[in-house]
Amino acid sequence: MLGIKDLKEELSEMNSEMRKVREQIGELSDKVITITNQISTSMDKMSSVLHETNITIRDSLKLTSDTINDMSENFSKALEEALKKMSEFKIKMDVRDTLLKSLGLEGILPDFLKKK
């Protein structure tokens, strides 16, 4: 059986160990707070960068869309004009052939002047 003096020494040792544990817990708590603050700061920065990236992507997609629309309109106009010119050329060739037939000059012209 332990005497009072022995119990007192054990309690003193336990008290000392508890203080060390409390100090370690305090240090860990400070480190956790520091890490939490750093994570919060990093998340804020990342959120800001992501927002800027989203804006850049949106603007880029808008520009791409506008460019494609412009190209489509230009292509449609160019195709329409080309088809119109081809139609006019065909009409001219048909008129020329009709005139040559009506004048009786159809067989007289060399082949390179005839419609292909």
Secondary structure, 3 states (H helix, E strand, C coil): CCCHHHHHHHHHHHHHHHHHHHHHHHHHHHHHHHHHHHHHHHHHHHHHHHHHHHHHHHHHHHHHHHHHHHHHHHHHHHHHHHHHHHHHHHHHHHHHHHHHHHHCCCCCCCHHHCCC
